[in-house]
Structures are given as structure tokens and as C-alpha cells.
Amino acid sequence: MKCYRIVMDQVRAILFDFDYTLADSSSAVVKCANHALTGLGLDTVSEDKIRRTIGLSLPDTLAELAGEKYRCRALEFRSLWRELSDQIMVDETYLFPGVVETLVELQKRGLHLGIVSTKFRSRIEEVLFRERMTYLFQVVVGGEDVLHHKPHPEGLDRALRKLNLNASETVYVGDSRVDAQTAKNANIRFIAAVTGVTDSSAFLAYKPCAVISCFTELTKLLV
């Protein structure tokens, strides 16, 4: 896959997805998903199938795991999910190696940093507070902040408005095809992070400006 380095004077902000991009909360997600499914009277599903839904909205997750006919029960699913998530999600979320150091370096270079995720903003902010890295981000947009979830561009558009920046001045970093499509819909350049369950070949159709297999590679791309 062809990549190129991104010239610094063309970029003023980097926005990030959260799960599988900055951090791994997959063990908690698996537990919450199966807790919610059994609460609805449905069968549990495999860890691998649940991990492949990470990054989707909860209604889309339910439809993917149980079938489209159950989407009408998304509010129940969400309530059951939060029931367990309130207890375990933050404690079972771990930053990827080198994330803090890389973000500090990017901030030193004068870049605005933000997060746009379908994960609850409150959860993200709890993790940032625990890791003492709240100061690194100028904006955090979570699932409760938008009417339309990814791949709709509302979250990215909201972040850009808060930063008072244009799409052309921004790069979005994510780990899934949903993230790639979201960036495309917002006319924002995309960097694919192969740090989750999506391999690099899946991003070919989206023509990312770069593909990284480790978060620390970001500092080498921005010159």
C-alpha cells in the first residue's frame, strides 16, 4: 500500500478513534456485550465476533451480533450494557504502548489533538483522567454527543467546529473500515492503524495516506 509522509504545515490537528487506536478495552467489551445479550434472553456469541464490532454504535453492535430484527431492542441492550460497563469498563481499558509519549511529542509540535469515538465520552474521559493525560486533548466527542454515529461524519464535523479548523487541516487516525469511511465522508485524510482486528488489505479501497502498525510510527509520518 502506497504511503507518504505528511508535511507539518499542511496539518494543524490530528483526531483519533479510541478503542483499538489509542487503547484496548476488548476484554470489557466482550463481557458487556454478552451480559447485554443474555439480559435480552439471547445466546452469547464468541469473543472474536464481538471484537469485530468494536467501534460500531450499540444499535449496530446488537444488529451485528444478534440479527437486524433485534435492532428495535437497542435501548434495552444499551441499558444492560451500561449496567456492567459502569463497573468494569474503565478498569479494563489499557493504553497501547507509546501512546502518551507520542501524543506529548505531537502536542510539542504544535498540533491540536482530539478524540472522536462511538464510545461514551464519559468513559473516555475517565480513562484520560486516570492516565493523567486529559491535558493532551482539546476536544473529545463520544457516542452520546451526536445524533448520527460513524460512519456519518457528524462526530468529526463537531470536533472541527470546536477546534475552529477545516477538514483540509486535519487527519483522522482509526483502526477500522468504519473509521476510514467516516473520514471519507468528512473529507478528512485518514491514517489506518493496524492495531485492532482489521488488516491492512481491508483499507485499500479507502486509499489512506498511511498505514501504521504501532502508534509511535505517527511521529515519523509528520515531517
N, CA, C and O of each residue as an XYZ file, in Angstrom:
892
protein
N       0.840     -1.195      0.000
C       0.000      0.000      0.000
C       0.877      1.247      0.000
O       1.787      1.372      0.819
N       0.607      2.147     -0.897
C       1.419      3.354     -1.024
C       1.107      4.324      0.122
O      -0.057      4.578      0.431
N       2.160      4.860      0.747
C       2.022      5.829      1.828
C       2.900      7.040      1.514
O       3.796      6.965      0.674
N       2.643      8.118      2.174
C       3.545      9.253      2.043
C       3.597     10.021      3.346
O       2.655     10.002      4.138
N       4.696     10.684      3.551
C       4.818     11.483      4.762
C       3.975     12.738      4.638
O       3.802     13.295      3.554
N       3.464     13.160      5.764
C       2.558     14.299      5.783
C       3.323     15.535      6.223
O       3.904     15.564      7.308
N       3.320     16.548      5.380
C       4.068     17.769      5.674
C       3.357     18.536      6.785
O       2.154     18.784      6.714
N       4.125     18.909      7.814
C       3.550     19.506      9.009
C       2.747     20.769      8.741
O       1.719     20.993      9.380
N       3.201     21.602      7.802
C       2.491     22.864      7.597
C       1.145     22.669      6.904
O       0.400     23.628      6.705
N       0.835     21.419      6.537
C      -0.478     21.113      5.956
C      -1.456     20.573      6.995
O      -2.640     20.404      6.706
N      -0.963     20.301      8.207
C      -1.781     19.687      9.243
C      -1.731     20.526     10.511
O      -0.655     20.889     10.987
N      -2.904     20.828     11.051
C      -2.973     21.566     12.307
C      -3.585     20.739     13.428
O      -3.455     21.081     14.603
N      -4.262     19.637     13.057
C      -4.899     18.810     14.075
C      -4.898     17.342     13.667
O      -4.966     17.006     12.485
N      -4.818     16.475     14.680
C      -4.994     15.042     14.480
C      -6.112     14.585     15.404
O      -6.069     14.815     16.613
N      -7.110     13.937     14.821
C      -8.217     13.370     15.586
C      -8.067     11.850     15.597
O      -7.655     11.247     14.607
N      -8.404     11.251     16.721
C      -8.206      9.821     16.897
C      -9.512      9.123     17.263
O     -10.335      9.656     18.007
N      -9.681      7.918     16.721
C     -10.639      6.992     17.298
C     -10.059      6.574     18.656
O      -8.900      6.870     18.947
N     -10.853      5.891     19.486
C     -10.333      5.500     20.801
C     -10.025      4.006     20.890
O      -8.860      3.617     20.981
N     -11.067      3.164     20.864
C     -10.849      1.726     21.018
C     -10.073      1.139     19.849
O     -10.403      1.369     18.686
N      -9.036      0.377     20.181
C      -8.134     -0.265     19.226
C      -7.257      0.732     18.467
O      -6.475      0.331     17.605
N      -7.378      2.019     18.776
C      -6.487      3.022     18.191
C      -5.572      3.582     19.268
O      -4.349      3.562     19.124
N      -6.164      4.082     20.344
C      -5.385      4.559     21.488
C      -5.310      3.513     22.596
O      -4.336      3.469     23.347
N      -6.320      2.686     22.694
C      -6.414      1.787     23.842
C      -7.128      0.488     23.484
O      -7.779      0.379     22.444
N      -6.989     -0.489     24.371
C      -7.646     -1.787     24.212
C      -8.597     -2.005     25.382
O      -8.166     -2.132     26.528
N      -9.882     -2.048     25.089
C     -10.883     -2.351     26.115
C     -11.669     -3.594     25.732
O     -12.792     -3.794     26.193
N     -11.072     -4.432     24.884
C     -11.813     -5.538     24.288
C     -12.305     -6.553     25.310
O     -13.385     -7.118     25.138
N     -11.536     -6.799     26.373
C     -11.990     -7.780     27.364
C     -13.280     -7.313     28.028
O     -14.192     -8.110     28.246
N     -13.360     -6.020     28.350
C     -14.572     -5.469     28.952
C     -15.721     -5.447     27.950
O     -16.863     -5.735     28.310
N     -15.429     -5.108     26.701
C     -16.471     -5.062     25.671
C     -17.107     -6.438     25.490
O     -18.328     -6.553     25.377
N     -16.282     -7.476     25.461
C     -16.805     -8.841     25.316
C     -17.750     -9.170     26.463
O     -18.833     -9.713     26.242
N     -17.345     -8.844     27.684
C     -18.184     -9.125     28.852
C     -19.487     -8.331     28.809
O     -20.555     -8.866     29.104
N     -19.394     -7.049     28.440
C     -20.596     -6.208     28.399
C     -21.564     -6.668     27.321
O     -22.777     -6.686     27.532
N     -21.025     -7.041     26.163
C     -21.881     -7.487     25.061
C     -22.636     -8.754     25.441
O     -23.849     -8.833     25.247
N     -21.938     -9.735     25.976
C     -22.609    -10.980     26.336
C     -23.541    -10.807     27.536
O     -24.562    -11.489     27.632
N     -23.199     -9.913     28.435
C     -24.106     -9.590     29.545
C     -25.415     -9.009     29.004
O     -26.500     -9.387     29.446
N     -25.302     -8.095     28.051
C     -26.497     -7.469     27.479
C     -27.309     -8.462     26.651
O     -28.539     -8.452     26.695
N     -26.625     -9.312     25.904
C     -27.338    -10.308     25.098
C     -28.130    -11.276     25.983
O     -29.296    -11.557     25.707
N     -27.502    -11.779     27.033
C     -28.215    -12.714     27.908
C     -29.351    -12.008     28.635
O     -30.387    -12.610     28.919
N     -29.150    -10.719     28.936
C     -30.214     -9.946     29.562
C     -31.428     -9.804     28.669
O     -32.546     -9.631     29.154
N     -31.213     -9.875     27.367
C     -32.317     -9.832     26.400
C     -32.892    -11.216     26.127
O     -33.835    -11.369     25.351
N     -32.306    -12.227     26.782
C     -32.764    -13.592     26.554
C     -32.163    -14.237     25.324
O     -32.698    -15.219     24.810
N     -31.046    -13.691     24.843
C     -30.392    -14.195     23.630
C     -29.140    -14.991     24.004
O     -28.643    -14.909     25.127
N     -28.651    -15.758     23.039
C     -27.440    -16.542     23.262
C     -26.203    -15.647     23.269
O     -26.174    -14.608     22.609
N     -25.189    -16.058     24.018
C     -23.904    -15.367     23.957
C     -23.238    -15.686     22.619
O     -23.596    -16.655     21.951
N     -22.271    -14.864     22.242
C     -21.534    -15.075     20.991
C     -20.043    -15.105     21.292
O     -19.622    -14.793     22.406
N     -19.257    -15.478     20.308
C     -17.820    -15.657     20.509
C     -17.102    -14.332     20.748
O     -17.562    -13.275     20.316
N     -15.976    -14.404     21.438
C     -15.163    -13.218     21.684
C     -14.727    -12.579     20.378
O     -14.739    -11.355     20.249
N     -14.342    -13.403     19.405
C     -13.864    -12.862     18.130
C     -14.956    -12.064     17.422
O     -14.686    -10.993     16.878
N     -16.168    -12.571     17.424
C     -17.267    -11.864     16.752
C     -17.550    -10.534     17.437
O     -17.819     -9.538     16.766
N     -17.491    -10.509     18.752
C     -17.719     -9.258     19.478
C     -16.596     -8.266     19.213
O     -16.856     -7.083     18.991
N     -15.354     -8.731     19.232
C     -14.219     -7.831     18.998
C     -14.314     -7.153     17.634
O     -13.846     -6.028     17.461
N     -14.914     -7.832     16.681
C     -15.034     -7.256     15.338
C     -16.130     -6.197     15.244
O     -16.268     -5.531     14.218
N     -16.902     -6.044     16.306
C     -17.908     -4.975     16.327
C     -17.402     -3.725     17.056
O     -18.088     -2.703     17.078
N     -16.228     -3.799     17.642
C     -15.720     -2.655     18.402
C     -15.570     -1.447     17.475
O     -14.947     -1.534     16.417
N     -16.144     -0.340     17.884
C     -16.162      0.858     17.060
C     -17.528      1.147     16.471
O     -17.795      2.263     16.026
N     -18.397      0.140     16.467
C     -19.760      0.359     15.993
C     -20.599      0.985     17.110
O     -20.256      0.877     18.287
N     -21.690      1.633     16.736
C     -22.637      2.100     17.737
C     -23.281      0.878     18.392
O     -23.229     -0.218     17.833
N     -23.883      1.050     19.565
C     -24.517     -0.087     20.237
C     -25.689     -0.668     19.441
O     -25.831     -1.891     19.410
N     -26.548      0.153     18.788
C     -27.586     -0.451     17.933
C     -26.996     -1.299     16.803
O     -27.503     -2.379     16.499
N     -25.920     -0.800     16.184
C     -25.280     -1.570     15.114
C     -24.615     -2.830     15.669
O     -24.612     -3.876     15.020
N     -24.058     -2.723     16.864
C     -23.449     -3.889     17.507
C     -24.491     -4.972     17.750
O     -24.259     -6.145     17.456
N     -25.633     -4.574     18.284
C     -26.707     -5.541     18.538
C     -27.162     -6.196     17.239
O     -27.342     -7.413     17.182
N     -27.343     -5.399     16.209
C     -27.785     -5.950     14.922
C     -26.754     -6.913     14.358
O     -27.112     -7.943     13.787
N     -25.487     -6.589     14.514
C     -24.416     -7.448     14.003
C     -24.334     -8.752     14.784
O     -24.100     -9.809     14.197
N     -24.522     -8.694     16.091
C     -24.360     -9.878     16.935
C     -25.586    -10.775     16.962
O     -25.464    -11.998     17.033
N     -26.772    -10.169     16.905
C     -27.995    -10.953     17.084
C     -28.895    -10.989     15.863
O     -29.786    -11.833     15.762
N     -28.659    -10.068     14.934
C     -29.504    -10.011     13.758
C     -30.273     -8.699     13.695
O     -30.624     -8.117     14.721
N     -30.523     -8.253     12.491
C     -31.167     -6.961     12.275
C     -32.542     -6.872     12.947
O     -32.975     -5.784     13.327
N     -33.213     -7.986     13.091
C     -34.565     -7.960     13.663
C     -34.569     -7.536     15.130
O     -35.614     -7.180     15.674
N     -33.393     -7.574     15.771
C     -33.328     -7.195     17.180
C     -32.928     -5.731     17.383
O     -32.815     -5.279     18.523
N     -32.718     -4.998     16.317
C     -32.322     -3.595     16.445
C     -33.370     -2.795     17.245
O     -33.028     -1.832     17.932
N     -34.613     -3.193     17.151
C     -35.677     -2.488     17.863
C     -35.517     -2.570     19.385
O     -36.195     -1.850     20.118
N     -34.642     -3.427     19.851
C     -34.409     -3.577     21.294
C     -33.101     -2.905     21.722
O     -32.536     -3.229     22.766
N     -32.638     -1.977     20.907
C     -31.345     -1.330     21.156
C     -31.313     -0.568     22.484
O     -30.281     -0.547     23.156
N     -32.419      0.050     22.865
C     -32.431      0.792     24.129
C     -32.257     -0.147     25.320
O     -31.552      0.185     26.272
N     -32.898     -1.322     25.272
C     -32.711     -2.324     26.327
C     -31.258     -2.806     26.339
O     -30.643     -2.938     27.397
N     -30.735     -3.059     25.167
C     -29.347     -3.520     25.021
C     -28.387     -2.494     25.611
O     -27.449     -2.847     26.326
N     -28.629     -1.235     25.309
C     -27.782     -0.166     25.818
C     -27.841     -0.099     27.344
O     -26.810      0.063     27.996
N     -29.039     -0.222     27.914
C     -29.194     -0.165     29.364
C     -28.469     -1.322     30.047
O     -27.794     -1.126     31.057
N     -28.608     -2.508     29.504
C     -27.938     -3.680     30.060
C     -26.420     -3.578     29.913
O     -25.669     -3.947     30.815
N     -25.989     -3.073     28.765
C     -24.556     -2.857     28.534
C     -23.990     -1.928     29.597
O     -22.969     -2.238     30.211
N     -24.633     -0.809     29.815
C     -24.131      0.182     30.765
C     -24.138     -0.360     32.194
O     -23.309      0.027     33.017
N     -25.079     -1.256     32.477
C     -25.164     -1.857     33.806
C     -23.837     -2.489     34.219
O     -23.384     -2.307     35.349
N     -23.214     -3.235     33.298
C     -21.918     -3.852     33.595
C     -20.768     -2.909     33.272
O     -19.756     -2.887     33.972
N     -20.931     -2.127     32.203
C     -19.873     -1.196     31.807
C     -19.512     -0.232     32.928
O     -18.341      0.103     33.109
N     -20.509      0.214     33.678
C     -20.251      1.119     34.801
C     -19.299      0.503     35.812
O     -18.588      1.219     36.517
N     -19.283     -0.808     35.884
C     -18.469     -1.499     36.884
C     -17.063     -1.833     36.395
O     -16.117     -1.816     37.183
N     -16.913     -2.138     35.100
C     -15.639     -2.724     34.660
C     -14.915     -1.989     33.535
O     -13.710     -2.177     33.366
N     -15.619     -1.153     32.756
C     -15.035     -0.655     31.515
C     -13.745      0.128     31.722
O     -12.756     -0.122     31.034
N     -13.740      1.062     32.650
C     -12.547      1.887     32.835
C     -11.382      1.052     33.349
O     -10.261      1.180     32.856
N     -11.640      0.200     34.335
C     -10.569     -0.608     34.923
C      -9.969     -1.587     33.925
O      -8.806     -1.969     34.055
N     -10.746     -1.995     32.935
C     -10.262     -2.975     31.961
C      -9.932     -2.341     30.614
O      -9.971     -3.007     29.580
N      -9.610     -1.059     30.633
C      -9.162     -0.357     29.430
C      -7.691      0.009     29.602
O      -7.318      0.641     30.591
N      -6.858     -0.385     28.643
C      -5.418     -0.197     28.750
C      -4.887      0.533     27.519
O      -5.199      0.162     26.388
N      -4.089      1.565     27.742
C      -3.476      2.287     26.630
C      -2.475      1.404     25.911
O      -1.824      0.562     26.530
N      -2.350      1.597     24.598
C      -1.316      0.907     23.849
C       0.058      1.490     24.196
O       0.156      2.654     24.583
N       1.107      0.694     24.062
C       2.462      1.190     24.363
C       2.813      2.422     23.529
O       2.523      2.481     22.334
N       3.431      3.387     24.168
C       3.930      4.566     23.472
C       2.913      5.637     23.183
O       3.256      6.660     22.590
N       1.654      5.439     23.586
C       0.604      6.407     23.266
C       0.874      7.758     23.918
O       0.862      8.782     23.235
N       1.114      7.778     25.207
C       1.301      9.050     25.909
C       2.517      9.793     25.371
O       2.445     10.992     25.098
N       3.628      9.090     25.219
C       4.855      9.731     24.743
C       4.674     10.309     23.338
O       5.164     11.397     23.036
N       3.970      9.572     22.490
C       3.740     10.047     21.121
C       2.833     11.265     21.107
O       3.090     12.223     20.379
N       1.776     11.236     21.905
C       0.865     12.382     21.970
C       1.568     13.624     22.503
O       1.340     14.729     22.010
N       2.416     13.449     23.502
C       3.182     14.577     24.045
C       4.070     15.180     22.958
O       4.172     16.401     22.840
N       4.705     14.326     22.170
C       5.564     14.814     21.097
C       4.759     15.554     20.029
O       5.189     16.598     19.540
N       3.609     15.022     19.670
C       2.767     15.677     18.669
C       2.286     17.033     19.170
O       2.236     17.998     18.407
N       1.936     17.106     20.441
C       1.499     18.374     21.010
C       2.644     19.381     21.022
O       2.432     20.565     20.762
N       3.845     18.923     21.319
C       5.013     19.803     21.308
C       5.244     20.408     19.926
O       5.774     21.512     19.801
N       4.845     19.681     18.902
C       4.989     20.182     17.536
C       3.892     21.175     17.157
O       3.848     21.662     16.028
N       3.021     21.464     18.097
C       2.000     22.480     17.869
C       0.691     21.972     17.322
O      -0.149     22.763     16.892
N       0.498     20.663     17.328
C      -0.729     20.093     16.783
C      -1.845     20.080     17.823
O      -1.607     19.822     19.003
N      -3.064     20.361     17.371
C      -4.249     20.172     18.201
C      -4.618     18.690     18.136
O      -4.557     18.077     17.070
N      -4.999     18.123     19.273
C      -5.328     16.705     19.334
C      -6.755     16.529     19.840
O      -7.213     17.273     20.707
N      -7.449     15.543     19.295
C      -8.812     15.280     19.728
C      -9.179     13.826     19.543
O      -8.464     13.069     18.887
N     -10.300     13.442     20.127
C     -10.814     12.077     20.031
C     -12.242     12.137     19.504
O     -13.055     12.935     19.971
N     -12.537     11.283     18.526
C     -13.910     11.132     18.015
C     -14.206      9.643     17.982
O     -13.606      8.898     17.208
N     -15.137      9.215     18.827
C     -15.394      7.793     19.020
C     -16.879      7.550     19.236
O     -17.622      8.463     19.597
N     -17.308      6.299     19.010
C     -18.667      5.924     19.376
C     -18.749      5.529     20.850
O     -19.845      5.372     21.389
N     -17.613      5.369     21.492
C     -17.587      5.045     22.925
C     -18.134      6.231     23.713
O     -17.988      7.381     23.299
N     -18.762      5.944     24.849
C     -19.272      7.026     25.675
C     -18.134      7.974     26.049
O     -17.083      7.543     26.523
N     -18.357      9.271     25.830
C     -17.337     10.267     26.184
C     -16.968     10.179     27.662
O     -15.803     10.328     28.030
N     -17.974      9.936     28.504
C     -17.707      9.851     29.935
C     -16.695      8.756     30.251
O     -15.853      8.926     31.133
N     -16.771      7.634     29.538
C     -15.797      6.548     29.737
C     -14.399      6.983     29.305
O     -13.409      6.766     30.004
N     -14.357      7.601     28.135
C     -13.059      8.055     27.619
C     -12.421      9.035     28.593
O     -11.233      8.934     28.901
N     -13.209      9.971     29.069
C     -12.675     10.986     29.973
C     -12.207     10.381     31.291
O     -11.242     10.867     31.882
N     -12.870      9.335     31.759
C     -12.414      8.656     32.978
C     -11.047      8.015     32.766
O     -10.187      8.068     33.645
N     -10.851      7.407     31.596
C      -9.556      6.795     31.290
C      -8.478      7.871     31.175
O      -7.380      7.714     31.708
N      -8.794      8.961     30.480
C      -7.826     10.051     30.331
C      -7.439     10.616     31.694
O      -6.270     10.915     31.937
N      -8.416     10.761     32.577
C      -8.142     11.278     33.921
C      -7.257     10.307     34.703
O      -6.308     10.716     35.372
N      -7.577      9.028     34.609
C      -6.781      8.019     35.310
C      -5.327      8.028     34.849
O      -4.410      7.875     35.656
N      -5.128      8.206     33.558
C      -3.788      8.185     32.986
C      -3.096      9.556     33.026
O      -1.975      9.710     32.541
N      -3.782     10.546     33.613
C      -3.245     11.903     33.734
C      -2.861     12.485     32.373
O      -1.785     13.060     32.213
N      -3.754     12.328     31.401
C      -3.474     12.806     30.052
C      -4.616     13.636     29.489
O      -4.689     13.858     28.280
N      -5.506     14.095     30.358
C      -6.616     14.931     29.907
C      -6.127     16.168     29.171
O      -6.740     16.598     28.194
N      -5.025     16.739     29.638
C      -4.491     17.985     29.072
C      -4.050     17.847     27.623
O      -3.854     18.854     26.943
N      -3.891     16.637     27.143
C      -3.379     16.434     25.789
C      -4.434     16.663     24.708
O      -4.092     16.854     23.540
N      -5.707     16.645     25.087
C      -6.774     16.712     24.077
C      -7.604     17.987     24.220
O      -8.073     18.329     25.305
N      -7.766     18.665     23.113
C      -8.578     19.892     23.086
C     -10.065     19.588     22.898
O     -10.917     20.421     23.210
N     -10.371     18.405     22.391
C     -11.772     18.051     22.160
C     -11.932     16.537     22.261
O     -11.084     15.776     21.796
N     -13.035     16.117     22.877
C     -13.406     14.700     22.927
C     -14.880     14.609     22.560
O     -15.729     15.195     23.232
N     -15.179     13.882     21.506
C     -16.559     13.669     21.064
C     -16.874     12.185     21.202
O     -16.218     11.340     20.592
N     -17.879     11.880     22.005
C     -18.266     10.493     22.215
C     -19.627     10.172     21.640
O     -20.276     11.020     21.027
N     -20.050      8.946     21.842
C     -21.296      8.489     21.252
C     -22.518      9.249     21.725
O     -23.495      9.377     20.987
N     -22.474      9.763     22.969
C     -23.631     10.481     23.490
C     -23.717     11.922     22.995
O     -24.680     12.628     23.292
N     -22.700     12.360     22.232
C     -22.638     13.750     21.782
C     -23.225     13.978     20.395
O     -23.330     15.121     19.948
N     -23.610     12.898     19.708
C     -24.088     13.031     18.334
C     -25.406     12.302     18.148
O     -25.737     11.378     18.891
N     -26.147     12.734     17.145
C     -27.377     12.038     16.769
C     -27.084     10.889     15.813
O     -27.776      9.871     15.819
N     -26.054     11.062     14.994
C     -25.716     10.074     13.969
C     -24.300      9.554     14.225
O     -23.341     10.324     14.273
N     -24.191      8.253     14.387
C     -22.889      7.657     14.692
C     -22.107      7.340     13.411
O     -22.654      7.349     12.308
N     -20.828      7.065     13.591
C     -19.990      6.674     12.462
C     -20.633      5.506     11.711
O     -21.189      4.598     12.328
N     -20.556      5.532     10.366
C     -19.698      6.360      9.511
C     -20.244      7.734      9.138
O     -19.653      8.415      8.299
N     -21.336      8.154      9.726
C     -21.790      9.518      9.500
C     -20.715     10.474     10.009
O     -20.122     10.210     11.055
N     -20.446     11.566      9.315
C     -19.352     12.463      9.693
C     -19.674     13.436     10.826
O     -18.854     14.300     11.136
N     -20.843     13.316     11.450
C     -21.239     14.309     12.447
C     -20.201     14.484     13.554
O     -19.907     15.608     13.960
N     -19.649     13.380     14.040
C     -18.670     13.475     15.122
C     -17.428     14.247     14.718
O     -16.957     15.104     15.465
N     -16.897     13.950     13.543
C     -15.721     14.669     13.050
C     -16.058     16.130     12.781
O     -15.272     17.020     13.108
N     -17.208     16.377     12.195
C     -17.620     17.759     11.927
C     -17.748     18.548     13.227
O     -17.370     19.718     13.287
N     -18.275     17.917     14.253
C     -18.434     18.580     15.549
C     -17.063     18.939     16.137
O     -16.871     20.031     16.671
N     -16.119     18.006     16.030
C     -14.777     18.266     16.540
C     -14.111     19.422     15.799
O     -13.457     20.267     16.410
N     -14.281     19.450     14.485
C     -13.695     20.527     13.686
C     -14.274     21.884     14.084
O     -13.545     22.873     14.164
N     -15.570     21.929     14.331
C     -16.187     23.196     14.748
C     -15.613     23.659     16.090
O     -15.346     24.845     16.284
N     -15.429     22.722     17.001
C     -14.886     23.083     18.314
C     -13.442     23.582     18.209
O     -13.016     24.447     18.975
N     -12.710     23.032     17.266
C     -11.321     23.446     17.070
C     -11.201     24.647     16.137
O     -10.132     25.243     16.009
N     -12.314     24.994     15.489
C     -12.327     26.090     14.511
C     -11.331     25.826     13.385
O     -10.555     26.700     13.000
N     -11.374     24.603     12.870
C     -10.472     24.190     11.800
C     -11.269     23.621     10.629
O     -12.441     23.268     10.764
N     -10.601     23.542      9.477
C     -11.196     22.958      8.284
C     -10.759     21.504      8.128
O      -9.744     21.091      8.688
N     -11.524     20.739      7.370
C     -11.194     19.336      7.126
C      -9.819     19.181      6.497
O      -9.101     18.225      6.791
N      -9.449     20.123      5.629
C      -8.166     20.042      4.927
C      -6.968     20.187      5.854
O      -5.843     19.857      5.478
N      -7.207     20.681      7.066
C      -6.130     20.891      8.030
C      -6.017     19.741      9.033
O      -5.260     19.819     10.001
N      -6.775     18.679      8.789
C      -6.954     17.644      9.795
C      -6.682     16.253      9.240
O      -6.880     15.986      8.055
N      -6.224     15.377     10.124
C      -6.055     13.957      9.816
C      -6.805     13.159     10.871
O      -6.797     13.511     12.050
N      -7.460     12.071     10.435
C      -8.142     11.187     11.370
C      -7.409      9.856     11.396
O      -7.075      9.306     10.346
N      -7.158      9.333     12.600
C      -6.467      8.056     12.775
C      -7.448      7.056     13.373
O      -8.034      7.305     14.426
N      -7.626      5.920     12.693
C      -8.545      4.906     13.189
C      -8.128      3.520     12.766
O      -7.223      3.346     11.950
N      -8.804      2.525     13.337
C      -8.378      1.135     13.140
C      -9.343      0.298     12.319
O      -9.077     -0.880     12.082
N     -10.449      0.869     11.881
C     -11.474      0.058     11.217
C     -11.929      0.676      9.904
O     -11.648      1.837      9.607
N     -12.636     -0.131      9.130
C     -13.208      0.372      7.889
C     -14.276      1.429      8.163
O     -14.466      2.351      7.370
N     -14.962      1.288      9.282
C     -15.941      2.314      9.659
C     -15.239      3.650      9.867
O     -15.740      4.690      9.438
N     -14.082      3.624     10.524
C     -13.309      4.860     10.711
C     -12.878      5.440      9.370
O     -12.954      6.649      9.150
N     -12.424      4.562      8.476
C     -11.980      5.013      7.156
C     -13.127      5.655      6.383
O     -12.948      6.695      5.751
N     -14.304      5.035      6.435
C     -15.459      5.586      5.727
C     -15.905      6.898      6.350
O     -16.349      7.806      5.647
N     -15.787      6.999      7.675
C     -16.148      8.237      8.364
C     -15.251      9.385      7.904
O     -15.732     10.482      7.620
N     -13.959      9.125      7.835
C     -13.024     10.145      7.358
C     -13.347     10.551      5.921
O     -13.323     11.733      5.575
N     -13.646      9.558      5.098
C     -14.007      9.844      3.705
C     -15.253     10.716      3.631
O     -15.311     11.660      2.844
N     -16.245     10.400      4.449
C     -17.496     11.166      4.441
C     -17.300     12.598      4.921
O     -18.063     13.494      4.561
N     -16.272     12.804      5.736
C     -15.978     14.139      6.260
C     -14.921     14.865      5.426
O     -14.558     16.001      5.731
N     -14.427     14.202      4.367
C     -13.375     14.772      3.518
C     -12.105     15.074      4.306
O     -11.433     16.080      4.077
N     -11.793     14.172      5.245
C     -10.587     14.294      6.059
C      -9.627     13.175      5.675
O     -10.049     12.041      5.448
N      -8.343     13.490      5.604
C      -7.350     12.459      5.330
C      -7.336     11.417      6.448
O      -7.610     11.726      7.608
N      -7.012     10.180      6.077
C      -7.113      9.066      7.013
C      -5.796      8.319      7.137
O      -5.135      8.032      6.139
N      -5.425      8.009      8.366
C      -4.304      7.123      8.651
C      -4.871      5.861      9.275
O      -5.555      5.923     10.297
N      -4.591      4.720      8.668
C      -5.094      3.443      9.161
C      -4.128      2.865     10.181
O      -2.936      2.716      9.910
N      -4.650      2.544     11.352
C      -3.855      1.912     12.405
C      -4.204      0.428     12.441
O      -5.335      0.058     12.755
N      -3.234     -0.414     12.120
C      -3.465     -1.856     12.102
C      -3.156     -2.387     13.505
O      -2.251     -3.197     13.705
N      -3.938     -1.900     14.457
C      -3.715     -2.227     15.867
C      -4.931     -2.916     16.473
O      -4.978     -3.170     17.676
N      -5.906     -3.213     15.631
C      -7.113     -3.881     16.105
C      -7.304     -5.211     15.410
O      -6.391     -6.037     15.383
N      -8.490     -5.427     14.844
C      -8.803     -6.705     14.199
C      -8.938     -6.566     12.682
O      -9.324     -7.520     12.005
N      -8.623     -5.385     12.145
C      -8.722     -5.140     10.708
C      -7.329     -5.098     10.104
O      -6.484     -4.321     10.549
N      -7.078     -5.935      9.083
C      -5.735     -5.939      8.494
C      -5.627     -4.880      7.403
O      -6.626     -4.316      6.957
N      -4.397     -4.627      6.988
C      -4.120     -3.512      6.080
C      -4.840     -3.636      4.746
O      -5.214     -2.620      4.160
N      -5.047     -4.854      4.248
C      -5.698     -5.032      2.948
C      -7.124     -4.497      2.936
O      -7.638     -4.105      1.888
N      -7.761     -4.483      4.105
C      -9.143     -4.006      4.185
C      -9.248     -2.507      3.941
O     -10.332     -1.994      3.668
N      -8.124     -1.806      4.039
C      -8.138     -0.348      3.872
C      -7.820      0.090      2.443
O      -7.889      1.279      2.133
N      -7.476     -0.849      1.579
C      -7.047     -0.497      0.222
C      -8.038      0.404     -0.495
O      -7.645      1.378     -1.136
N      -9.307      0.086     -0.392
C     -10.328      0.840     -1.130
C     -10.469      2.273     -0.642
O     -11.011      3.115     -1.357
N      -9.991      2.566      0.563
C     -10.156      3.901      1.147
C      -8.952      4.804      0.897
O      -8.992      5.997      1.198
N      -7.892      4.238      0.350
C      -6.690      4.992     -0.011
C      -6.189      5.880      1.148
O      -6.114      7.101      1.017
N      -5.851      5.249      2.271
C      -5.317      6.038      3.390
C      -3.977      6.654      3.011
O      -3.250      6.125      2.171
N      -3.665      7.772      3.638
C      -2.382      8.392      3.338
C      -1.234      7.659      4.012
O      -0.072      7.877      3.667
N      -1.544      6.793      4.969
C      -0.517      5.981      5.609
C      -1.177      4.843      6.369
O      -2.361      4.895      6.701
N      -0.384      3.816      6.634
C      -0.813      2.701      7.469
C       0.253      2.493      8.530
O       1.437      2.390      8.211
N      -0.161      2.430      9.797
C       0.794      2.223     10.877
C       0.437      0.947     11.632
O      -0.738      0.616     11.792
N       1.452      0.244     12.088
C       1.234     -0.967     12.881
C       1.565     -0.735     14.344
O       1.335     -1.603     15.185
N       2.104      0.439     14.645
C       2.450      0.814     16.011
C       2.195      2.306     16.163
O       2.520      3.087     15.269
N       1.621      2.703     17.280
C       1.220      4.094     17.454
C       2.396      5.056     17.340
O       2.237      6.171     16.844
N       3.559      4.640     17.789
C       4.727      5.526     17.786
C       5.181      5.897     16.380
O       5.950      6.845     16.218
N       4.729      5.180     15.369
C       5.110      5.482     13.991
C       4.555      6.831     13.524
O       5.031      7.388     12.534
N       3.569      7.349     14.221
C       2.970      8.634     13.822
C       4.000      9.756     13.747
O       3.945     10.585     12.839
N       4.916      9.791     14.670
C       5.885     10.899     14.694
C       6.808     10.867     13.482
O       7.368     11.896     13.105
N       6.971      9.708     12.872
C       7.821      9.595     11.690
C       7.086     10.021     10.420
O       7.709     10.370      9.416
N       5.751      9.989     10.479
C       4.963     10.349      9.302
C       4.831     11.861      9.124
O       4.718     12.362      8.005
N       4.847     12.576     10.248
C       4.636     14.017     10.215
C       5.971     14.726     10.220
O       6.664     14.759     11.237
N       6.330     15.291      9.089
C       7.663     15.905      8.951
C       7.539     17.370      8.561
O       8.550     18.054      8.399
